[in-house]
Amino acid sequence: MQWELIAALIIAIPIILFPAAYVWYINIRGLTALVKNARLKKAAREEKTNLQKNMYQHPEYEKALTEVLEKYPW
C-alpha cells in the first residue's frame, strides 16, 4: 500500500466511527432509560396494589366504609 492511502485511512476511520459510536450511545442510553422507567412503573404499581390490599383489610377502613354506606345508601 502506498503511504497516502494509509494516511487517508488513518484520518477517515475516526471521522466515520465517532459519529456512528455517538448515535449508538444515544440509542443504548435511551433504551436503558426506557427499561429503567418501565421497572419503576411496575414497582410502583405493585406497591400501590399491595397498599390497596392492606388498606381494604384494615378494620378502620371497613368501619368508615360502613358508615359512609349507611349515610349514603345510593
LUMROMI-623432 format. One record per residue: x, y, z of N, C-alpha, C, O, CB in turn. Coordinates in Angstrom, 2 decimals. Glycine has a CB too. Layout:
<rs>
<nxx = X, nyy = Y, nzz = Z, caxx = X, cayy = Y, cazz = Z, cxx = X, cyy = Y, czz = Z, oxx = X, oyy = Y, ozz = Z, cbxx = X, cbyy = Y, cbzz = Z> .
...
</rs>
This chain:
<rs>
<nxx = 0.85, nyy = -1.19, nzz = 0.00, caxx = 0.00, cayy = 0.00, cazz = 0.00, cxx = 0.88, cyy = 1.24, czz = 0.00, oxx = 1.99, oyy = 1.26, ozz = 0.53, cbxx = -0.96, cbyy = 0.01, cbzz = 1.22> .
<nxx = 0.33, nyy = 2.23, nzz = -0.60, caxx = 1.06, cayy = 3.49, cazz = -0.61, cxx = 0.80, cyy = 4.23, czz = 0.69, oxx = -0.25, oyy = 4.06, ozz = 1.32, cbxx = 0.64, cbyy = 4.36, cbzz = -1.83> .
<nxx = 1.73, nyy = 5.04, nzz = 1.10, caxx = 1.61, cayy = 5.75, cazz = 2.36, cxx = 0.46, cyy = 6.75, czz = 2.35, oxx = -0.09, oyy = 7.06, ozz = 3.40, cbxx = 2.91, cbyy = 6.45, cbzz = 2.70> .
<nxx = 0.09, nyy = 7.27, nzz = 1.16, caxx = -1.02, cayy = 8.22, cazz = 1.08, cxx = -2.35, cyy = 7.54, czz = 1.44, oxx = -3.20, oyy = 8.12, ozz = 2.13, cbxx = -1.10, cbyy = 8.84, cbzz = -0.33> .
<nxx = -2.52, nyy = 6.30, nzz = 0.96, caxx = -3.75, cayy = 5.56, cazz = 1.26, cxx = -3.82, cyy = 5.22, czz = 2.75, oxx = -4.89, oyy = 5.33, ozz = 3.36, cbxx = -3.81, cbyy = 4.26, cbzz = 0.41> .
<nxx = -2.71, nyy = 4.83, nzz = 3.33, caxx = -2.68, cayy = 4.52, cazz = 4.76, cxx = -2.98, cyy = 5.77, czz = 5.58, oxx = -3.73, oyy = 5.71, ozz = 6.55, cbxx = -1.30, cbyy = 3.93, cbzz = 5.16> .
<nxx = -2.42, nyy = 6.88, nzz = 5.20, caxx = -2.68, cayy = 8.14, cazz = 5.91, cxx = -4.15, cyy = 8.53, czz = 5.77, oxx = -4.76, oyy = 9.00, ozz = 6.74, cbxx = -1.77, cbyy = 9.27, cbzz = 5.37> .
<nxx = -4.73, nyy = 8.34, nzz = 4.59, caxx = -6.14, cayy = 8.66, cazz = 4.38, cxx = -7.03, cyy = 7.76, czz = 5.24, oxx = -8.02, oyy = 8.23, ozz = 5.80, cbxx = -6.51, cbyy = 8.51, cbzz = 2.89> .
<nxx = -6.70, nyy = 6.48, nzz = 5.34, caxx = -7.47, cayy = 5.57, cazz = 6.19, cxx = -7.35, cyy = 5.95, czz = 7.66, oxx = -8.34, oyy = 5.91, ozz = 8.40, cbxx = -7.00, cbyy = 4.12, cbzz = 5.99> .
<nxx = -6.15, nyy = 6.31, nzz = 8.08, caxx = -5.94, cayy = 6.70, cazz = 9.48, cxx = -6.77, cyy = 7.94, czz = 9.82, oxx = -7.27, oyy = 8.07, ozz = 10.93, cbxx = -4.44, cbyy = 6.96, cbzz = 9.76> .
<nxx = -6.91, nyy = 8.83, nzz = 8.88, caxx = -7.70, cayy = 10.04, cazz = 9.10, cxx = -9.20, cyy = 9.77, czz = 8.95, oxx = -10.00, oyy = 10.31, ozz = 9.72, cbxx = -7.27, cbyy = 11.15, cbzz = 8.12> .
<nxx = -9.59, nyy = 8.94, nzz = 7.98, caxx = -11.01, cayy = 8.73, cazz = 7.67, cxx = -11.72, cyy = 7.83, czz = 8.67, oxx = -12.90, oyy = 8.05, ozz = 8.97, cbxx = -11.14, cbyy = 8.15, cbzz = 6.29> .
<nxx = -11.03, nyy = 6.83, nzz = 9.18, caxx = -11.68, cayy = 5.88, cazz = 10.08, cxx = -12.23, cyy = 6.55, czz = 11.34, oxx = -13.39, oyy = 6.31, ozz = 11.66, cbxx = -10.71, cbyy = 4.78, cbzz = 10.47> .
<nxx = -11.49, nyy = 7.38, nzz = 12.07, caxx = -12.08, cayy = 8.04, cazz = 13.23, cxx = -13.22, cyy = 9.00, czz = 12.87, oxx = -14.19, oyy = 9.15, ozz = 13.61, cbxx = -10.99, cbyy = 8.80, cbzz = 13.98> .
<nxx = -13.08, nyy = 9.65, nzz = 11.71, caxx = -14.14, cayy = 10.56, cazz = 11.29, cxx = -15.44, cyy = 9.81, czz = 11.06, oxx = -16.52, oyy = 10.33, ozz = 11.33, cbxx = -13.73, cbyy = 11.32, cbzz = 10.02> .
<nxx = -15.36, nyy = 8.59, nzz = 10.56, caxx = -16.55, cayy = 7.78, cazz = 10.32, cxx = -17.04, cyy = 7.11, czz = 11.60, oxx = -18.25, oyy = 7.03, ozz = 11.83, cbxx = -16.26, cbyy = 6.71, cbzz = 9.25> .
<nxx = -16.13, nyy = 6.63, nzz = 12.44, caxx = -16.52, cayy = 5.86, cazz = 13.62, cxx = -17.07, cyy = 6.71, czz = 14.77, oxx = -17.96, oyy = 6.25, ozz = 15.48, cbxx = -15.34, cbyy = 5.07, cbzz = 14.11> .
<nxx = -16.56, nyy = 7.91, nzz = 14.97, caxx = -17.04, cayy = 8.72, cazz = 16.08, cxx = -18.52, cyy = 9.06, czz = 15.98, oxx = -19.23, oyy = 8.88, ozz = 16.97, cbxx = -16.24, cbyy = 9.99, cbzz = 16.16> .
<nxx = -19.03, nyy = 9.54, nzz = 14.86, caxx = -20.47, cayy = 9.79, cazz = 14.78, cxx = -21.31, cyy = 8.52, czz = 14.93, oxx = -22.37, oyy = 8.54, ozz = 15.55, cbxx = -20.81, cbyy = 10.46, cbzz = 13.47> .
<nxx = -20.83, nyy = 7.42, nzz = 14.36, caxx = -21.56, cayy = 6.16, cazz = 14.49, cxx = -21.61, cyy = 5.71, czz = 15.96, oxx = -22.65, oyy = 5.28, ozz = 16.44, cbxx = -20.91, cbyy = 5.06, cbzz = 13.62> .
<nxx = -20.50, nyy = 5.82, nzz = 16.64, caxx = -20.46, cayy = 5.45, cazz = 18.06, cxx = -21.35, cyy = 6.37, czz = 18.88, oxx = -21.99, oyy = 5.92, ozz = 19.84, cbxx = -19.01, cbyy = 5.50, cbzz = 18.59> .
<nxx = -21.40, nyy = 7.64, nzz = 18.53, caxx = -22.25, cayy = 8.58, cazz = 19.26, cxx = -23.72, cyy = 8.24, czz = 19.07, oxx = -24.49, oyy = 8.29, ozz = 20.03, cbxx = -21.98, cbyy = 10.02, cbzz = 18.79> .
<nxx = -24.12, nyy = 7.89, nzz = 17.87, caxx = -25.51, cayy = 7.52, cazz = 17.61, cxx = -25.86, cyy = 6.25, czz = 18.38, oxx = -26.95, oyy = 6.16, ozz = 18.95, cbxx = -25.75, cbyy = 7.31, cbzz = 16.10> .
<nxx = -24.97, nyy = 5.27, nzz = 18.39, caxx = -25.22, cayy = 4.06, cazz = 19.16, cxx = -25.32, cyy = 4.36, czz = 20.65, oxx = -26.14, oyy = 3.77, ozz = 21.36, cbxx = -24.12, cbyy = 3.03, cbzz = 18.90> .
<nxx = -24.49, nyy = 5.26, nzz = 21.12, caxx = -24.53, cayy = 5.66, cazz = 22.53, cxx = -25.89, cyy = 6.26, czz = 22.88, oxx = -26.47, oyy = 5.93, ozz = 23.92, cbxx = -23.41, cbyy = 6.67, cbzz = 22.85> .
<nxx = -26.39, nyy = 7.14, nzz = 22.02, caxx = -27.69, cayy = 7.76, cazz = 22.26, cxx = -28.79, cyy = 6.70, czz = 22.26, oxx = -29.68, oyy = 6.74, ozz = 23.12, cbxx = -27.98, cbyy = 8.84, cbzz = 21.20> .
<nxx = -28.75, nyy = 5.77, nzz = 21.32, caxx = -29.77, cayy = 4.73, cazz = 21.24, cxx = -29.75, cyy = 3.83, czz = 22.47, oxx = -30.80, oyy = 3.53, ozz = 23.04, cbxx = -29.58, cbyy = 3.89, cbzz = 19.99> .
<nxx = -28.59, nyy = 3.40, nzz = 22.87, caxx = -28.49, cayy = 2.49, cazz = 24.02, cxx = -28.86, cyy = 3.22, czz = 25.31, oxx = -29.50, oyy = 2.64, ozz = 26.19, cbxx = -27.06, cbyy = 1.91, cbzz = 24.14> .
<nxx = -28.48, nyy = 4.48, nzz = 25.42, caxx = -28.85, cayy = 5.26, cazz = 26.60, cxx = -30.37, cyy = 5.43, czz = 26.67, oxx = -30.95, oyy = 5.35, ozz = 27.76, cbxx = -28.16, cbyy = 6.64, cbzz = 26.58> .
<nxx = -31.01, nyy = 5.66, nzz = 25.54, caxx = -32.47, cayy = 5.78, cazz = 25.51, cxx = -33.15, cyy = 4.48, czz = 25.89, oxx = -34.14, oyy = 4.48, ozz = 26.61, cbxx = -32.93, cbyy = 6.21, cbzz = 24.14> .
<nxx = -32.62, nyy = 3.37, nzz = 25.40, caxx = -33.21, cayy = 2.07, cazz = 25.74, cxx = -33.06, cyy = 1.76, czz = 27.23, oxx = -33.98, oyy = 1.23, ozz = 27.85, cbxx = -32.56, cbyy = 0.97, cbzz = 24.91> .
<nxx = -31.90, nyy = 2.07, nzz = 27.79, caxx = -31.72, cayy = 1.81, cazz = 29.22, cxx = -32.65, cyy = 2.70, czz = 30.06, oxx = -33.17, oyy = 2.26, ozz = 31.09, cbxx = -30.26, cbyy = 2.04, cbzz = 29.64> .
<nxx = -32.86, nyy = 3.93, nzz = 29.63, caxx = -33.79, cayy = 4.81, cazz = 30.35, cxx = -35.21, cyy = 4.28, czz = 30.25, oxx = -35.97, oyy = 4.34, ozz = 31.22, cbxx = -33.72, cbyy = 6.25, cbzz = 29.80> .
<nxx = -35.57, nyy = 3.75, nzz = 29.09, caxx = -36.89, cayy = 3.18, cazz = 28.89, cxx = -37.11, cyy = 1.98, czz = 29.79, oxx = -38.16, oyy = 1.84, ozz = 30.42, cbxx = -37.09, cbyy = 2.78, cbzz = 27.43> .
<nxx = -36.12, nyy = 1.11, nzz = 29.86, caxx = -36.23, cayy = -0.07, cazz = 30.72, cxx = -36.30, cyy = 0.33, czz = 32.19, oxx = -37.07, oyy = -0.24, ozz = 32.96, cbxx = -35.03, cbyy = -1.03, cbzz = 30.49> .
<nxx = -35.50, nyy = 1.31, nzz = 32.57, caxx = -35.50, cayy = 1.77, cazz = 33.97, cxx = -36.87, cyy = 2.35, czz = 34.34, oxx = -37.39, oyy = 2.05, ozz = 35.42, cbxx = -34.39, cbyy = 2.82, cbzz = 34.19> .
<nxx = -37.44, nyy = 3.17, nzz = 33.47, caxx = -38.76, cayy = 3.74, cazz = 33.74, cxx = -39.83, cyy = 2.66, czz = 33.81, oxx = -40.72, oyy = 2.74, ozz = 34.65, cbxx = -39.12, cbyy = 4.76, cbzz = 32.68> .
<nxx = -39.75, nyy = 1.67, nzz = 32.95, caxx = -40.72, cayy = 0.57, cazz = 32.97, cxx = -40.62, cyy = -0.20, czz = 34.29, oxx = -41.64, oyy = -0.57, ozz = 34.87, cbxx = -40.50, cbyy = -0.37, cbzz = 31.78> .
<nxx = -39.40, nyy = -0.44, nzz = 34.74, caxx = -39.24, cayy = -1.15, cazz = 36.02, cxx = -39.77, cyy = -0.32, czz = 37.19, oxx = -40.41, oyy = -0.86, ozz = 38.09, cbxx = -37.76, cbyy = -1.49, cbzz = 36.26> .
<nxx = -39.51, nyy = 0.99, nzz = 37.17, caxx = -40.02, cayy = 1.84, cazz = 38.24, cxx = -41.53, cyy = 1.89, czz = 38.25, oxx = -42.15, oyy = 1.85, ozz = 39.32, cbxx = -39.46, cbyy = 3.25, cbzz = 38.10> .
<nxx = -42.14, nyy = 1.96, nzz = 37.06, caxx = -43.61, cayy = 1.97, cazz = 36.99, cxx = -44.19, cyy = 0.65, czz = 37.48, oxx = -45.20, oyy = 0.64, ozz = 38.18, cbxx = -44.08, cbyy = 2.25, cbzz = 35.56> .
<nxx = -43.55, nyy = -0.44, nzz = 37.12, caxx = -44.02, cayy = -1.75, cazz = 37.56, cxx = -43.92, cyy = -1.87, czz = 39.09, oxx = -44.84, oyy = -2.36, ozz = 39.74, cbxx = -43.21, cbyy = -2.88, cbzz = 36.88> .
<nxx = -42.81, nyy = -1.41, nzz = 39.64, caxx = -42.63, cayy = -1.46, cazz = 41.09, cxx = -43.65, cyy = -0.57, czz = 41.79, oxx = -44.18, oyy = -0.94, ozz = 42.84, cbxx = -41.21, cbyy = -1.04, cbzz = 41.48> .
<nxx = -43.94, nyy = 0.59, nzz = 41.21, caxx = -44.93, cayy = 1.49, cazz = 41.81, cxx = -46.32, cyy = 0.87, czz = 41.75, oxx = -47.09, oyy = 0.97, ozz = 42.70, cbxx = -44.92, cbyy = 2.86, cbzz = 41.09> .
<nxx = -46.63, nyy = 0.22, nzz = 40.62, caxx = -47.93, cayy = -0.44, cazz = 40.50, cxx = -48.07, cyy = -1.55, czz = 41.53, oxx = -49.11, oyy = -1.68, ozz = 42.17, cbxx = -48.13, cbyy = -1.00, cbzz = 39.09> .
<nxx = -47.02, nyy = -2.36, nzz = 41.69, caxx = -47.07, cayy = -3.45, cazz = 42.66, cxx = -47.18, cyy = -2.91, czz = 44.08, oxx = -47.91, oyy = -3.47, ozz = 44.90, cbxx = -45.83, cbyy = -4.33, cbzz = 42.53> .
<nxx = -46.48, nyy = -1.84, nzz = 44.37, caxx = -46.55, cayy = -1.23, cazz = 45.70, cxx = -47.95, cyy = -0.67, czz = 45.94, oxx = -48.49, oyy = -0.79, ozz = 47.04, cbxx = -45.50, cbyy = -0.12, cbzz = 45.86> .
<nxx = -48.53, nyy = -0.06, nzz = 44.91, caxx = -49.87, cayy = 0.51, cazz = 45.05, cxx = -50.89, cyy = -0.59, czz = 45.32, oxx = -51.75, oyy = -0.44, ozz = 46.18, cbxx = -50.27, cbyy = 1.30, cbzz = 43.78> .
<nxx = -50.79, nyy = -1.70, nzz = 44.59, caxx = -51.74, cayy = -2.79, cazz = 44.82, cxx = -51.55, cyy = -3.39, czz = 46.20, oxx = -52.52, oyy = -3.77, ozz = 46.85, cbxx = -51.60, cbyy = -3.87, cbzz = 43.74> .
<nxx = -50.30, nyy = -3.49, nzz = 46.65, caxx = -50.06, cayy = -4.01, cazz = 48.00, cxx = -50.66, cyy = -3.08, czz = 49.04, oxx = -51.24, oyy = -3.53, ozz = 50.02, cbxx = -48.56, cbyy = -4.19, cbzz = 48.25> .
<nxx = -50.52, nyy = -1.77, nzz = 48.83, caxx = -51.09, cayy = -0.82, cazz = 49.76, cxx = -52.61, cyy = -0.89, czz = 49.74, oxx = -53.25, oyy = -0.81, ozz = 50.79, cbxx = -50.62, cbyy = 0.60, cbzz = 49.44> .
<nxx = -53.19, nyy = -1.03, nzz = 48.56, caxx = -54.64, cayy = -1.12, cazz = 48.46, cxx = -55.16, cyy = -2.37, czz = 49.15, oxx = -56.17, oyy = -2.33, ozz = 49.84, cbxx = -55.09, cbyy = -1.10, cbzz = 47.00> .
<nxx = -54.46, nyy = -3.48, nzz = 48.96, caxx = -54.88, cayy = -4.71, cazz = 49.63, cxx = -54.84, cyy = -4.53, czz = 51.14, oxx = -55.78, oyy = -4.93, ozz = 51.84, cbxx = -53.98, cbyy = -5.90, cbzz = 49.21> .
<nxx = -53.77, nyy = -3.94, nzz = 51.64, caxx = -53.65, cayy = -3.73, cazz = 53.08, cxx = -54.70, cyy = -2.75, czz = 53.57, oxx = -55.24, oyy = -2.92, ozz = 54.66, cbxx = -52.26, cbyy = -3.22, cbzz = 53.42> .
<nxx = -54.99, nyy = -1.72, nzz = 52.78, caxx = -55.96, cayy = -0.71, cazz = 53.20, cxx = -57.36, cyy = -1.31, czz = 53.28, oxx = -58.10, oyy = -1.03, ozz = 54.21, cbxx = -55.95, cbyy = 0.47, cbzz = 52.23> .
<nxx = -57.70, nyy = -2.14, nzz = 52.30, caxx = -59.05, cayy = -2.71, cazz = 52.30, cxx = -59.23, cyy = -3.73, czz = 53.41, oxx = -60.37, oyy = -3.99, ozz = 53.81, cbxx = -59.33, cbyy = -3.37, cbzz = 50.96> .
<nxx = -58.18, nyy = -4.29, nzz = 53.92, caxx = -58.28, cayy = -5.25, cazz = 55.01, cxx = -58.19, cyy = -4.57, czz = 56.38, oxx = -58.35, oyy = -5.23, ozz = 57.40, cbxx = -57.18, cbyy = -6.30, cbzz = 54.88> .
<nxx = -57.94, nyy = -3.30, nzz = 56.40, caxx = -57.78, cayy = -2.58, cazz = 57.66, cxx = -59.15, cyy = -2.39, czz = 58.31, oxx = -60.09, oyy = -2.02, ozz = 57.62, cbxx = -57.09, cbyy = -1.21, cbzz = 57.43> .
<nxx = -59.28, nyy = -2.63, nzz = 59.62, caxx = -60.59, cayy = -2.52, cazz = 60.29, cxx = -61.15, cyy = -1.10, czz = 60.29, oxx = -62.36, oyy = -0.92, ozz = 60.19, cbxx = -60.46, cbyy = -3.01, cbzz = 61.72> .
<nxx = -60.29, nyy = -0.09, nzz = 60.40, caxx = -60.79, cayy = 1.29, cazz = 60.39, cxx = -61.39, cyy = 1.63, czz = 59.03, oxx = -62.38, oyy = 2.37, ozz = 58.95, cbxx = -59.67, cbyy = 2.28, cbzz = 60.74> .
<nxx = -60.80, nyy = 1.11, nzz = 57.98, caxx = -61.34, cayy = 1.34, cazz = 56.65, cxx = -62.72, cyy = 0.70, czz = 56.53, oxx = -63.64, oyy = 1.30, ozz = 55.99, cbxx = -60.39, cbyy = 0.78, cbzz = 55.56> .
<nxx = -62.86, nyy = -0.51, nzz = 57.04, caxx = -64.15, cayy = -1.21, cazz = 56.99, cxx = -65.21, cyy = -0.42, czz = 57.77, oxx = -66.36, oyy = -0.30, ozz = 57.33, cbxx = -64.01, cbyy = -2.64, cbzz = 57.56> .
<nxx = -64.83, nyy = 0.10, nzz = 58.91, caxx = -65.76, cayy = 0.86, cazz = 59.73, cxx = -66.18, cyy = 2.14, czz = 59.01, oxx = -67.36, oyy = 2.47, ozz = 58.98, cbxx = -65.12, cbyy = 1.20, cbzz = 61.09> .
<nxx = -65.21, nyy = 2.86, nzz = 58.45, caxx = -65.52, cayy = 4.10, cazz = 57.74, cxx = -66.37, cyy = 3.82, czz = 56.50, oxx = -67.28, oyy = 4.59, ozz = 56.19, cbxx = -64.22, cbyy = 4.83, cbzz = 57.33> .
<nxx = -66.09, nyy = 2.73, nzz = 55.81, caxx = -66.88, cayy = 2.38, cazz = 54.63, cxx = -68.32, cyy = 2.06, czz = 55.01, oxx = -69.24, oyy = 2.47, ozz = 54.31, cbxx = -66.24, cbyy = 1.19, cbzz = 53.91> .
<nxx = -68.51, nyy = 1.34, nzz = 56.10, caxx = -69.88, cayy = 1.02, cazz = 56.52, cxx = -70.63, cyy = 2.28, czz = 56.92, oxx = -71.81, oyy = 2.43, ozz = 56.61, cbxx = -69.87, cbyy = 0.03, cbzz = 57.69> .
<nxx = -69.96, nyy = 3.19, nzz = 57.61, caxx = -70.61, cayy = 4.44, cazz = 57.99, cxx = -71.03, cyy = 5.25, czz = 56.76, oxx = -72.14, oyy = 5.78, ozz = 56.71, cbxx = -69.69, cbyy = 5.28, cbzz = 58.88> .
<nxx = -70.18, nyy = 5.34, nzz = 55.80, caxx = -70.49, cayy = 6.09, cazz = 54.59, cxx = -71.62, cyy = 5.44, czz = 53.82, oxx = -72.51, oyy = 6.13, ozz = 53.32, cbxx = -69.26, cbyy = 6.21, cbzz = 53.70> .
<nxx = -71.60, nyy = 4.12, nzz = 53.73, caxx = -72.66, cayy = 3.42, cazz = 53.02, cxx = -74.01, cyy = 3.55, czz = 53.73, oxx = -75.05, oyy = 3.61, ozz = 53.09, cbxx = -72.30, cbyy = 1.94, cbzz = 52.86> .
<nxx = -73.98, nyy = 3.60, nzz = 55.07, caxx = -75.22, cayy = 3.81, cazz = 55.80, cxx = -75.74, cyy = 5.23, czz = 55.62, oxx = -76.95, oyy = 5.46, ozz = 55.53, cbxx = -75.01, cbyy = 3.51, cbzz = 57.28> .
<nxx = -74.82, nyy = 6.17, nzz = 55.55, caxx = -75.20, cayy = 7.56, cazz = 55.40, cxx = -75.69, cyy = 7.84, czz = 53.97, oxx = -76.66, oyy = 8.57, ozz = 53.78, cbxx = -74.03, cbyy = 8.47, cbzz = 55.75> .
<nxx = -75.03, nyy = 7.28, nzz = 52.99, caxx = -75.40, cayy = 7.48, cazz = 51.58, cxx = -75.67, cyy = 6.12, czz = 50.94, oxx = -74.76, oyy = 5.53, ozz = 50.35, cbxx = -74.27, cbyy = 8.24, cbzz = 50.81> .
<nxx = -76.85, nyy = 5.61, nzz = 51.03, caxx = -77.11, cayy = 4.26, cazz = 50.54, cxx = -77.21, cyy = 4.15, czz = 49.01, oxx = -77.20, oyy = 3.04, ozz = 48.48, cbxx = -78.39, cbyy = 3.75, cbzz = 51.15> .
<nxx = -77.30, nyy = 5.25, nzz = 48.33, caxx = -77.43, cayy = 5.17, cazz = 46.88, cxx = -76.18, cyy = 4.68, czz = 46.31, oxx = -76.07, oyy = 4.54, ozz = 45.09, cbxx = -77.80, cbyy = 6.50, cbzz = 46.28> .
</rs>
